Amino acid sequence: MKTEELRFHALVANQSPKHRVFVFKARTTDILRFAEIERAGRTASGQVKGFQRPQIASHIAQIQEYLSERDAVLPNALVVAFLTGIRINGRSGAVAEISIDVGKGKPGYVVDGQQRLTALSRCKRGDFDVFVIGIKCTDYDELRKQFILVNSTRPLPKSLIYELLPTIGGINASLKSRSFAAGLTEMLNYDSRSSLVGLIRTHTNPTGVVKDTALHKVIMASAGDGAIREFMLHGNAARAPFELLSNFYGAVQDAFPEAWKGQTPRSSRLVHGTGIVALGYVMEFLFSKTRCVDRESFRRRLAVLRGHTAWTSGSWRFGRNEVVPWNRLQNVRRHVMSLAQYLLSQIKHSGQQKARRRRRTHV
C-alpha cells in the first residue's frame, strides 16, 4: 500500500526525554483521517482492549448544537497519542514539520476529546480548525497510561459552572434554562430583601444550607410550565419570580421554624433537596388556585401542614403500605414525588373540610 501522508507545522515542547510532545492545528476532516476513537472492551480471550468510555449522547448533542453556530469557537485541544506512523522533523522547543502516514489506517488514538470530535464530525464542520496536542508514545501500555493521567484530573465543579452561566452570553438553548435558574438563585442568595439571603450553598458560598441545584429544579420546572412561565408571558420575568420564591420559602420558614432555623440537610429534610423540590410543587398549586404571591398568604395556607410532617423525626406515611422514616427520605424522583403528593393531599383535604363547614354554616 502506498504511503499517504498528511503534513503539518507543529511546535515541539521540551518536556520529557522519553516522549515527544507537540501542538498543531488541523481541519476536522484531517483529524478524522489520522485519529481513532478506540472504545474500551475485551478481546475474545478476555483481555482488556481500548480505553475510551461509551459516547454520551446528550453531551455530544450539546456540543454539536453549539458548534453548528457560525461564530462557535473550540479553544480546547484534542489530545492524540501516536505509536507509529508519524515522523517529527525538528528539535524540542522549535517549530517542526510532522508527517502522519494514513495509508495503512489511522495511526493516532484520541486520548482526550472524543465527544468533541464526534460532535464536529456530525455537524459537518470539516473545514473547522482544531488544536491538537500530540504525544509520541513508546508502546501501547504507555499510551494507555497517558490516557489515565490526562483524564484523572479533577473536573471543574458543576456548582461553579452553574454560577458562571449567568455571566455568559450566547449559550445554547439547553443551557439557557439552567442559566436563568442560576441567575435567579444568585439574586435570592445575595439580595438583602430575600428570605434566603446567604442560605443557599454554592461554590462561592459553601456555608449555605439549601443546595443551589435544588432551587434550580424548582425554578426550571416553574419556568417551563408554571407560575414563572406566566410571569414571562406577561412580560414580568424580572422581579415577580424573585418575589414569588422569596415569599414562598419565607413562608416555609415561618410555618416550620423549628425544622428550618439552625438545621442542615442531615438534620432536617425541610432544608434537604427533597423538601425544597417537593415544596416547589406546593408553591405551584397554591399559586394556580389562589394567585397568592405574598408571604402571609402562603404562610396561612402552609399552616395546615403543621402536625402532619416529619421533617426532623418520625416517619412519613405516604400510603397504607409505604412508611418512610424521616431520615431515609432521599433526593430521588420517587421520594420527591411521594412527598409532594402527600403535602398536596393534606392541603387539599384541609380545603375540602373548610368548604364543608362553610356549606353547613349557610344551610
JOCOR-V776977 format. One line per field, one symbol per residue. burial: I if it has 24 or more other C-alpha atoms within 12 Angstrom, else O. Layout:
# JOCOR-V776977
burial=???
This chain:
# JOCOR-V776977
burial=OOOOOIIIIIIIIOOOOOIIIIIIIIIIIIIIIIIIIIOOOOOOOOOOOIIIOOOOOOOIIIIIIIIIOOOOOIOOIIIIIIIIIIIIOOOOOOOIOIIIIIOOOIIIIIIIIIIIIIIIIIIOIOOIIIIIIIIIIOOOOOIIOIIOOOOOOOOOOOIOOIIIIIOOOOIOOOIOIIIIIIIIIIIIIIOOOIIIIIIIIIOOOOOIIIIIIIIIIIIIIIIOOIIIIOIOOOOOIOOIIIIIIIIIIIIIIIIIOOIIOOOIIIOIIIIIIIIIIIIIIIIIIIIOOOOIIIIOIIIOIIIIIOOIIIIIOOOIIIOOOOOIOIIIIIIOOOIIIIIIIIIIIIIOOOOOOOOOOOOOOOO
